[in-house]
Amino acid sequence: MIVVVGLSHKTAPIEVRERLAVGRDALPTLLQRLVAHPAIGEAVVLSTCNRVEIYAAPCGPGGAGGAGSMTSERPPASLPPEVTQTREMEALHAVVGALCGLGGDGIRPYLAGARGLDAVLHLFRVAASLDSLVVGEPQILGQLKEALVSAREAGSVGPRLAQAMHRAFKVGKRARAETAIGAGQVSVSSVAIELARQIFADLAGRSALLVGAGEMAEAASRLLVRAGARLTVVNRSPERAAALAREVGGEPRAWSELERSVIEADIVVSSTSSPTYVIPVDLVRRARKARRGRSLFLIDIAVPRDVDPAVNDLDNVYLYDVDDLSQIVAQSLEERAVEAARAEEIVRDEVRGYEAWALERALTPTIVDLRARTRSILAAEVERSLSGKLRHLSTADRQALAMMVEAATNKLLHVPTTRLRAMAGDERAEDHVEALRELFDLDSSPQGELLPLSFDGASNGASRSGDTPLPGSIGRSVPPPSGRGRSVPPPSGDGRATPQRADGQSAPPQSGRSARGVSSSAVAAPPAIPPPPAVPSVSVVMPPGAARAMGIKGV
């Protein structure tokens, strides 16, 4: 299974989220650091304006099952639940440590985590845009795909996360195709322009300044022009500003003309990917003086923020950031409640499908081991007879005996293996697998890969690595022990999926701007940050005791 830890607009204010904003250039280093940890086998980082989350798959036995095992034909052996839980908790601890290393330990109370099917549920809800600030917005699916591409390029993704991500894409597509959750204008940009309409009642003839020329800025520019505003585009790249202005019918300006453009504008919409403020308080202070009392409205939809929040202290200057869009979003959510409920049904259906896949994948090693065990016992008995009373048999007779052992194995195990595969969707499947492995003693010795049987007198039992074969190991190689055991203690907590808030302490409000972007070490002396929300909003769960142990929310 997989785990997820992170924060979003539901669990942390923007001044906390921007401390974890991960630039595209920094992603490969972060991903490689994650999978270098002994508890993490695979990792994908999702970083958007409203969330930063790390999805990870724990390392398998002996470090197996990680990003390097994409081509593995045989999945790792099914593990006892307590071992699986322990490995998932170790991975959660590792991810929490990585995030605190980026944003400082003060972000810990804002983090939320989940494991197993609860992590899959959260991923699928994110893909369906049910966990977005603007429910139904289409950008999140593209952002998830970009996150997977980055992980593939960094070599940090393996079969478990790849399967979960591809199924998440399917969920997102189904939600948009089978419901009307994405009908109309649903994006952060559209909500920002709706706010502008509420401020001015009518944008026709108003002067609008767009700072930035990225994806969200482009969407905002089209909406502003459609509303009748006179648009000016300022961007660090004059070519990009000119291209966007030409496309929507606006006026491009050089970056050096930013202050003049702010002075002339009725409303400023800013959306860049700058790691620092592009509209500092001093610039706004000078612009305010030149505007001679005219009010200035700024809408900052960037994360990290583009506009210094200190401008709120200036008279006749009104700043709105993405967290201030919540009232408009709430109205949109009421209108989409029915469609969101239909999308939730799609998510639950796909989670059941993922669970069936995961269980079937977990059953495969047990089926292989059962066949190997049965065949090795039958083959050992035949070999014993061939060494005694049947030593006179010809090569053809010996081959006939080998075929008889294969046929007996197939007939003997046909019904059990068929029924075992059919249990993939049964909630009792893990219990049945445990019982089967215990009854047939499948863990007493490694079973390994099935090879063709032969009783022609040649050595059948030696492994390909030159090891001495175990008794009854005719026709199969013997890999090293898998590390499967039953002495690992379970994690703290009762293991039930009960929502629980951690006992994190509140910190005083933040007074300055934090360092942004990814660092190779913990952020030095991070500034104080505001207290966490009183009630966690994320809809996935993890054991409360485990959440408290890490100082994060059990979401």
C-alpha positions as CSV (number, residue, x, y, z in Angstrom):
1,M,0.0,0.0,0.0
2,I,1.0,3.7,0.0
3,V,1.1,6.6,2.5
4,V,0.6,10.3,2.1
5,V,1.6,13.3,4.3
6,G,1.2,17.0,3.5
7,L,-0.8,20.1,4.0
8,S,-3.4,22.0,2.0
9,H,-5.7,25.0,2.1
10,K,-7.9,23.0,4.5
11,T,-5.2,22.4,7.1
12,A,-2.8,25.4,6.8
13,P,-3.0,29.1,5.9
14,I,-1.1,30.5,2.9
15,E,1.8,31.8,5.0
16,V,2.5,28.2,6.1
17,R,1.8,26.6,2.7
18,E,4.3,28.9,0.9
19,R,7.1,27.7,3.2
20,L,6.8,24.2,1.6
21,A,6.3,25.4,-2.0
22,V,8.6,23.2,-4.1
23,G,10.0,24.6,-7.4
24,R,10.2,22.4,-10.5
25,D,14.0,22.7,-10.5
26,A,14.2,21.4,-6.9
27,L,11.9,18.4,-7.4
28,P,14.5,15.9,-8.6
29,T,16.8,16.5,-5.6
30,L,13.9,16.2,-3.2
31,L,12.6,13.0,-4.8
32,Q,16.0,11.4,-4.8
33,R,16.5,12.3,-1.1
34,L,13.2,10.7,-0.3
35,V,13.9,7.3,-1.9
36,A,17.4,7.4,-0.4
37,H,15.8,6.9,3.0
38,P,15.7,3.3,4.0
39,A,12.0,3.4,4.9
40,I,10.8,4.8,1.5
41,G,10.8,2.7,-1.7
42,E,8.9,5.1,-4.0
43,A,7.9,8.8,-3.8
44,V,5.8,11.3,-5.8
45,V,5.6,15.0,-4.8
46,L,2.5,17.1,-5.6
47,S,3.1,20.8,-5.2
48,T,0.4,23.3,-6.2
49,C,-0.8,26.7,-5.0
50,N,-3.1,25.0,-2.5
51,R,-1.3,21.9,-1.4
52,V,2.0,20.2,-0.9
53,E,1.8,16.5,-0.5
54,I,4.2,13.6,-0.6
55,Y,2.9,10.2,-1.7
56,A,5.2,7.3,-0.8
57,A,5.4,3.5,-0.9
58,P,7.3,1.8,2.0
59,C,10.3,-0.3,1.2
60,G,9.6,-4.0,0.9
61,P,11.5,-6.9,2.5
62,G,15.2,-6.2,2.5
63,G,14.6,-2.9,0.8
64,A,12.8,-4.5,-2.1
65,G,9.7,-3.2,-3.8
66,G,11.0,0.3,-4.5
67,A,11.4,2.5,-7.6
68,G,14.0,0.1,-9.0
69,S,11.5,-2.8,-9.1
70,M,9.3,-1.5,-11.9
71,T,10.0,-4.6,-14.0
72,S,9.7,-7.1,-11.2
73,E,7.5,-10.0,-12.5
74,R,6.8,-11.4,-9.1
75,P,5.3,-9.1,-6.4
76,P,6.7,-9.3,-2.8
77,A,5.3,-12.0,-0.6
78,S,2.2,-11.1,1.4
79,L,3.2,-9.7,4.8
80,P,1.4,-10.0,8.2
81,P,-0.7,-7.0,8.9
82,E,1.5,-5.9,11.8
83,V,4.6,-5.9,9.6
84,T,2.7,-3.9,6.9
85,Q,1.6,-1.4,9.5
86,T,5.0,-1.0,10.9
87,R,6.6,-0.3,7.5
88,E,3.8,2.2,6.6
89,M,4.4,4.0,9.9
90,E,8.2,4.1,9.3
91,A,7.5,5.6,5.8
92,L,5.1,8.2,7.4
93,H,7.8,9.2,9.9
94,A,10.3,9.6,7.2
95,V,8.1,11.8,5.1
96,V,7.2,13.9,8.1
97,G,10.9,14.4,8.7
98,A,11.5,15.4,5.1
99,L,8.7,18.0,5.2
100,C,9.8,19.5,8.5
101,G,13.3,19.6,7.0
102,L,12.0,21.9,4.3
103,G,9.7,24.2,6.3
104,G,10.9,23.9,9.8
105,D,9.4,22.0,12.7
106,G,6.8,24.6,13.2
107,I,4.8,23.2,10.3
108,R,4.3,19.9,12.0
109,P,0.9,20.7,13.6
110,Y,-0.5,21.6,10.1
111,L,0.6,18.3,8.5
112,A,-2.0,15.6,7.9
113,G,-1.3,12.0,7.0
114,A,-2.9,8.7,6.0
115,R,-1.8,5.2,5.0
116,G,-3.2,2.2,3.1
117,L,-6.6,2.5,1.6
118,D,-7.2,5.8,3.4
119,A,-4.2,7.3,1.5
120,V,-5.6,5.9,-1.8
121,L,-9.0,7.4,-1.0
122,H,-7.4,10.8,-0.4
123,L,-5.4,10.6,-3.7
124,F,-8.6,9.7,-5.6
125,R,-10.5,12.6,-4.0
126,V,-7.7,15.0,-5.0
127,A,-7.7,13.7,-8.6
128,A,-11.5,14.2,-8.8
129,S,-11.0,17.8,-7.5
130,L,-13.2,17.0,-4.5
131,D,-10.5,18.2,-2.2
132,S,-9.7,21.4,-4.2
133,L,-10.3,24.9,-3.1
134,V,-12.6,25.2,-6.1
135,V,-14.5,21.9,-6.4
136,G,-14.5,20.8,-10.0
137,E,-11.5,22.7,-11.1
138,P,-9.7,20.9,-14.0
139,Q,-6.0,21.9,-13.3
140,I,-5.4,19.3,-10.5
141,L,-5.4,16.4,-12.9
142,G,-2.7,17.9,-15.0
143,Q,-0.7,18.8,-11.9
144,L,-0.9,15.1,-10.8
145,K,0.3,13.9,-14.2
146,E,3.2,16.4,-14.1
147,A,4.1,15.1,-10.6
148,L,4.2,11.5,-11.9
149,V,6.4,12.6,-14.9
150,S,8.8,14.3,-12.5
151,A,9.0,11.2,-10.3
152,R,9.6,9.0,-13.3
153,E,12.4,11.3,-14.5
154,A,14.0,11.2,-11.0
155,G,13.7,7.4,-10.8
156,S,11.6,7.6,-7.7
157,V,8.4,5.8,-8.8
158,G,7.7,2.1,-8.8
159,P,4.8,-0.3,-9.5
160,R,2.7,0.6,-6.4
161,L,2.6,4.4,-6.8
162,A,2.4,4.1,-10.6
163,Q,-0.7,1.9,-10.3
164,A,-2.3,4.3,-7.7
165,M,-1.6,7.3,-9.9
166,H,-2.9,5.8,-13.1
167,R,-6.1,4.8,-11.3
168,A,-6.3,8.3,-9.9
169,F,-6.2,9.7,-13.4
170,K,-9.1,7.4,-14.3
171,V,-11.1,8.7,-11.3
172,G,-10.5,12.3,-12.4
173,K,-11.6,11.6,-16.0
174,R,-14.7,9.7,-14.8
175,A,-15.7,12.4,-12.4
176,R,-15.6,15.0,-15.2
177,A,-17.2,12.7,-17.8
178,E,-20.0,11.2,-15.7
179,T,-21.0,14.3,-13.6
180,A,-21.4,18.0,-14.2
181,I,-18.9,18.8,-11.4
182,G,-16.7,20.8,-13.9
183,A,-19.5,22.7,-15.6
184,G,-19.0,26.5,-16.0
185,Q,-16.0,28.5,-14.9
186,V,-14.3,26.5,-12.0
187,S,-10.8,27.6,-11.2
188,V,-8.9,29.9,-8.8
189,S,-8.7,32.4,-11.7
190,S,-12.4,32.4,-12.3
191,V,-13.1,32.9,-8.6
192,A,-10.6,35.8,-8.5
193,I,-12.4,37.5,-11.4
194,E,-15.8,36.9,-9.7
195,L,-14.3,38.7,-6.7
196,A,-13.3,41.6,-9.0
197,R,-16.9,41.8,-10.3
198,Q,-18.2,42.0,-6.7
199,I,-15.8,44.9,-6.0
200,F,-16.7,47.0,-9.1
201,A,-20.2,45.6,-10.0
202,D,-19.2,46.0,-13.6
203,L,-15.7,45.6,-15.0
204,A,-16.5,47.1,-18.4
205,G,-14.1,50.0,-19.1
206,R,-12.1,49.3,-16.0
207,S,-8.3,49.2,-16.2
208,A,-7.0,45.8,-15.2
209,L,-3.3,45.0,-14.7
210,L,-2.2,41.3,-15.0
211,V,1.2,40.5,-13.5
212,G,2.5,37.2,-14.9
213,A,1.8,35.2,-18.0
214,G,1.6,31.6,-16.8
215,E,-1.4,29.2,-16.9
216,M,-3.5,30.8,-14.2
217,A,-2.6,34.3,-15.5
218,E,-3.7,33.3,-19.0
219,A,-7.0,32.0,-17.7
220,A,-7.5,35.3,-15.7
221,S,-6.7,37.4,-18.8
222,R,-9.4,35.8,-20.9
223,L,-12.0,36.3,-18.2
224,L,-11.0,39.9,-17.6
225,V,-11.3,40.7,-21.4
226,R,-14.6,38.9,-21.6
227,A,-15.9,41.0,-18.8
228,G,-15.0,44.2,-20.8
229,A,-11.9,45.3,-18.8
230,R,-9.0,47.1,-20.5
231,L,-6.1,44.7,-20.0
232,T,-2.4,45.4,-19.5
233,V,0.1,42.5,-19.2
234,V,3.4,42.8,-17.4
235,N,5.8,39.9,-17.3
236,R,9.6,39.4,-16.8
237,S,9.7,37.8,-20.2
238,P,8.6,40.6,-22.7
239,E,8.1,37.9,-25.4
240,R,5.6,36.0,-23.2
241,A,3.8,39.2,-22.2
242,A,3.5,40.3,-25.9
243,A,2.3,36.8,-26.9
244,L,-0.4,36.7,-24.2
245,A,-1.5,40.4,-24.8
246,R,-1.7,39.7,-28.6
247,E,-3.8,36.6,-28.0
248,V,-6.4,38.3,-25.7
249,G,-6.3,41.8,-27.1
250,G,-4.4,43.5,-24.3
251,E,-1.4,45.8,-24.0
252,P,2.0,44.3,-23.2
253,R,4.5,46.3,-21.1
254,A,8.1,45.7,-20.0
255,W,8.8,44.6,-16.4
256,S,10.4,48.0,-15.8
257,E,7.0,49.6,-16.2
258,L,5.4,47.6,-13.4
259,E,5.1,50.6,-11.0
260,R,3.6,52.9,-13.7
261,S,1.1,50.1,-14.5
262,V,0.1,49.8,-10.9
263,I,-0.5,53.5,-10.6
264,E,-2.8,53.5,-13.6
265,A,-4.8,50.3,-12.8
266,D,-8.1,50.0,-11.1
267,I,-7.4,46.4,-10.2
268,V,-4.3,44.3,-10.2
269,V,-4.3,40.5,-10.5
270,S,-0.9,38.9,-9.9
271,S,0.1,35.2,-10.6
272,T,3.8,34.6,-11.1
273,S,6.1,31.8,-9.9
274,S,8.5,34.2,-8.3
275,P,10.1,33.0,-5.0
276,T,10.0,36.6,-3.7
277,Y,7.5,39.4,-3.6
278,V,7.2,41.1,-7.0
279,I,5.0,43.9,-5.6
280,P,6.7,45.1,-2.4
281,V,5.2,47.5,0.0
282,D,7.4,50.3,-1.0
283,L,6.2,50.1,-4.6
284,V,2.6,50.2,-3.5
285,R,3.3,53.1,-1.1
286,R,4.7,55.2,-4.0
287,A,1.9,54.2,-6.3
288,R,-0.7,55.1,-3.7
289,K,0.8,58.6,-3.4
290,A,0.7,59.0,-7.2
291,R,-2.9,57.8,-7.3
292,R,-4.1,60.8,-5.2
293,G,-6.6,58.9,-3.0
294,R,-8.0,56.5,-5.6
295,S,-8.5,53.1,-4.1
296,L,-6.3,50.2,-5.3
297,F,-7.5,46.6,-5.3
298,L,-5.0,43.8,-5.6
299,I,-5.8,40.1,-6.0
300,D,-2.9,37.8,-5.4
301,I,-3.5,34.2,-6.6
302,A,0.1,33.1,-6.4
303,V,1.7,30.7,-4.0
304,P,4.2,31.7,-2.8
305,R,2.6,35.1,-2.7
306,D,3.5,37.9,-5.1
307,V,2.3,40.9,-3.0
308,D,3.8,41.8,0.3
309,P,0.9,41.4,2.9
310,A,2.2,44.6,4.6
311,V,0.3,46.6,1.9
312,N,-2.9,45.9,3.9
313,D,-1.7,48.5,6.4
314,L,-1.9,51.3,3.8
315,D,-5.0,53.4,3.5
316,N,-7.2,52.8,0.4
317,V,-5.3,49.7,-0.5
318,Y,-7.2,46.3,-0.4
319,L,-5.3,43.0,-0.9
320,Y,-7.0,39.6,-1.4
321,D,-5.1,36.3,-1.5
322,V,-6.2,32.8,-2.3
323,D,-7.4,32.2,1.2
324,D,-9.7,35.2,0.9
325,L,-11.6,33.6,-1.9
326,S,-13.4,31.1,0.5
327,Q,-16.8,32.9,0.6
328,I,-17.2,32.8,-3.2
329,V,-15.9,29.2,-3.2
330,A,-18.6,28.3,-0.6
331,Q,-21.3,29.6,-2.9
332,S,-19.9,27.5,-5.7
333,L,-19.8,24.4,-3.6
334,E,-23.4,24.7,-2.6
335,E,-24.4,24.8,-6.3
336,R,-22.2,21.7,-7.0
337,A,-23.2,19.7,-4.0
338,V,-25.3,17.2,-5.9
339,E,-22.6,16.7,-8.6
340,A,-19.9,16.4,-5.9
341,A,-21.9,13.6,-4.2
342,R,-22.0,11.7,-7.5
343,A,-18.3,12.2,-7.9
344,E,-17.8,10.8,-4.3
345,E,-19.6,7.6,-5.5
346,I,-17.1,7.3,-8.4
347,V,-14.2,7.7,-6.0
348,R,-15.5,5.0,-3.6
349,D,-16.1,2.6,-6.6
350,E,-12.5,3.1,-7.8
351,V,-11.1,2.6,-4.3
352,R,-12.8,-0.8,-4.2
353,G,-11.3,-1.6,-7.6
354,Y,-7.8,-0.6,-6.3
355,E,-8.3,-2.7,-3.2
356,A,-9.2,-5.7,-5.3
357,W,-6.1,-5.2,-7.4
358,A,-3.9,-4.8,-4.3
359,L,-5.3,-7.9,-2.7
360,E,-4.9,-10.0,-5.9
361,R,-1.3,-8.8,-6.2
362,A,-0.7,-9.8,-2.6
363,L,-2.3,-13.2,-3.3
364,T,0.0,-14.0,-6.2
365,P,3.1,-14.9,-4.1
366,T,1.0,-17.1,-1.8
367,I,-0.4,-19.0,-4.9
368,V,3.1,-19.4,-6.3
369,D,4.5,-20.5,-3.0
370,L,1.7,-23.0,-2.5
371,R,2.3,-24.5,-5.9
372,A,6.0,-24.7,-5.3
373,R,5.5,-26.3,-1.9
374,T,3.1,-28.9,-3.2
375,R,5.2,-29.8,-6.3
376,S,8.4,-30.0,-4.3
377,I,6.9,-32.5,-1.9
378,L,5.5,-34.7,-4.7
379,A,8.8,-34.4,-6.6
380,A,10.8,-35.4,-3.5
381,E,8.7,-38.5,-3.1
382,V,9.2,-39.5,-6.7
383,E,13.0,-38.8,-6.4
384,R,13.2,-41.1,-3.4
385,S,11.5,-43.9,-5.4
386,L,13.8,-43.3,-8.4
387,S,16.8,-43.7,-6.1
388,G,15.5,-47.1,-4.9
389,K,13.1,-49.5,-6.5
390,L,12.5,-47.4,-9.6
391,R,16.1,-46.7,-10.5
392,H,15.8,-48.9,-13.6
393,L,13.3,-46.6,-15.3
394,S,14.3,-45.1,-18.6
395,T,14.6,-41.4,-19.4
396,A,11.3,-41.5,-21.2
397,D,9.6,-43.1,-18.1
398,R,11.2,-40.5,-15.9
399,Q,9.9,-37.7,-18.1
400,A,6.5,-39.3,-17.9
401,L,6.8,-39.1,-14.0
402,A,7.7,-35.4,-14.2
403,M,4.6,-34.8,-16.3
404,M,2.5,-36.7,-13.8
405,V,3.8,-34.6,-10.9
406,E,2.9,-31.4,-12.9
407,A,-0.5,-32.7,-13.7
408,A,-1.1,-33.8,-10.1
409,T,-0.1,-30.4,-8.8
410,N,-2.4,-28.6,-11.2
411,K,-5.4,-30.8,-10.4
412,L,-4.8,-30.7,-6.7
413,L,-4.5,-26.9,-6.5
414,H,-6.9,-25.8,-9.3
415,V,-9.9,-25.3,-7.0
416,P,-7.9,-23.7,-4.1
417,T,-6.1,-21.3,-6.3
418,T,-9.3,-20.4,-8.3
419,R,-11.1,-19.6,-5.1
420,L,-8.1,-17.8,-3.6
421,R,-8.0,-15.4,-6.6
422,A,-11.8,-14.9,-6.3
423,M,-11.2,-13.6,-2.8
424,A,-9.4,-10.5,-4.0
425,G,-12.4,-8.4,-3.3
426,D,-13.2,-10.1,0.0
427,E,-12.5,-8.2,3.2
428,R,-11.4,-11.5,4.8
429,A,-8.8,-12.2,2.0
430,E,-5.8,-11.3,4.2
431,D,-7.0,-13.6,7.0
432,H,-7.4,-16.4,4.5
433,V,-3.9,-15.8,3.2
434,E,-2.4,-15.8,6.7
435,A,-4.2,-19.1,7.5
436,L,-3.1,-20.7,4.3
437,R,0.6,-19.7,4.8
438,E,0.4,-21.0,8.4
439,L,-1.4,-24.3,7.6
440,F,1.0,-25.2,4.7
441,D,4.1,-23.7,6.5
442,L,4.9,-21.6,3.5
443,D,7.2,-19.3,5.5
444,S,9.5,-22.0,6.9
445,S,11.7,-21.8,3.8
446,P,11.7,-19.6,0.8
447,Q,9.9,-21.1,-2.2
448,G,11.4,-19.2,-5.1
449,E,10.7,-19.4,-8.8
450,L,9.2,-22.5,-10.4
451,L,11.4,-24.3,-12.9
452,P,10.6,-27.2,-15.2
453,L,10.8,-30.6,-13.5
454,S,13.2,-33.3,-14.7
455,F,14.0,-36.8,-13.4
456,D,16.7,-37.6,-15.9
457,G,19.3,-38.2,-13.3
458,A,20.9,-34.7,-13.6
459,S,21.1,-32.4,-10.7
460,N,17.7,-30.8,-10.3
461,G,17.9,-29.1,-7.0
462,A,20.9,-26.8,-7.2
463,S,20.1,-23.2,-7.3
464,R,21.4,-21.0,-10.1
465,S,23.7,-19.2,-7.7
466,G,25.4,-22.4,-6.7
467,D,23.8,-22.8,-3.3
468,T,23.1,-26.2,-1.8
469,P,19.5,-27.2,-2.4
470,L,17.1,-27.7,0.4
471,P,15.4,-31.0,0.8
472,G,12.5,-31.4,-1.6
473,S,13.7,-28.4,-3.7
474,I,13.8,-30.3,-7.0
475,G,13.3,-28.0,-10.0
476,R,13.3,-24.6,-8.3
477,S,15.9,-22.0,-7.3
478,V,16.3,-21.0,-3.7
479,P,16.5,-17.2,-3.2
480,P,17.8,-15.7,0.1
481,P,15.2,-15.4,3.0
482,S,12.6,-12.7,2.4
483,G,12.8,-11.3,5.9
484,R,9.2,-12.2,6.6
485,G,8.6,-12.5,10.3
486,R,6.0,-12.2,13.0
487,S,8.0,-10.6,15.8
488,V,7.6,-6.9,14.7
489,P,5.5,-5.0,17.2
490,P,2.4,-3.2,16.0
491,P,2.4,0.6,15.8
492,S,1.0,2.7,18.6
493,G,-2.8,3.3,18.6
494,D,-5.6,0.9,18.2
495,G,-5.2,0.7,14.5
496,R,-8.8,1.8,13.7
497,A,-9.5,4.5,11.1
498,T,-10.9,7.0,13.6
499,P,-10.5,10.8,12.8
500,Q,-8.2,12.3,15.4
501,R,-6.5,15.7,15.9
502,A,-2.9,15.7,17.2
503,D,-2.0,17.6,20.3
504,G,0.2,20.1,18.4
505,Q,0.9,23.4,20.2
506,S,-0.1,26.7,18.6
507,A,2.6,29.2,17.6
508,P,2.3,33.0,17.6
509,P,1.3,34.8,14.4
510,Q,3.9,35.2,11.7
511,S,5.4,38.6,11.5
512,G,7.7,38.3,8.6
513,R,8.2,36.6,5.2
514,S,9.7,33.1,5.3
515,A,12.3,31.7,3.0
516,R,10.7,29.9,0.1
517,G,11.6,27.0,-2.2
518,V,13.4,23.7,-1.4
519,S,16.6,23.6,0.6
520,S,18.9,20.7,1.1
521,S,18.6,21.2,4.9
522,A,16.1,22.5,7.4
523,V,15.1,26.1,7.0
524,A,17.3,28.1,9.3
525,A,15.4,29.8,12.2
526,P,12.0,29.8,10.5
527,P,9.7,32.7,11.6
528,A,6.8,32.1,13.9
529,I,3.6,30.9,12.1
530,P,0.0,31.2,13.0
531,P,-1.9,28.6,15.0
532,P,-3.4,25.6,13.1
533,P,-7.1,25.5,12.3
534,A,-9.3,24.4,15.2
535,V,-10.8,21.5,13.3
536,P,-9.0,19.3,10.7
537,S,-10.9,19.2,7.4
538,V,-9.1,16.5,5.4
539,S,-11.3,13.5,4.9
540,V,-8.9,10.5,5.2
541,V,-7.8,8.8,8.4
542,M,-5.0,7.1,10.3
543,P,-4.6,5.6,13.8
544,P,-4.8,8.4,16.4
545,G,-2.0,7.1,18.5
546,A,0.3,7.1,15.5
547,A,-0.7,10.6,14.6
548,R,0.0,11.9,18.1
549,A,3.4,10.2,18.1
550,M,4.4,12.2,15.0
551,G,2.8,15.4,16.1
552,I,0.6,15.6,13.0
553,K,-3.2,15.4,12.4
554,G,-4.7,11.9,12.0
555,V,-6.6,12.7,8.9
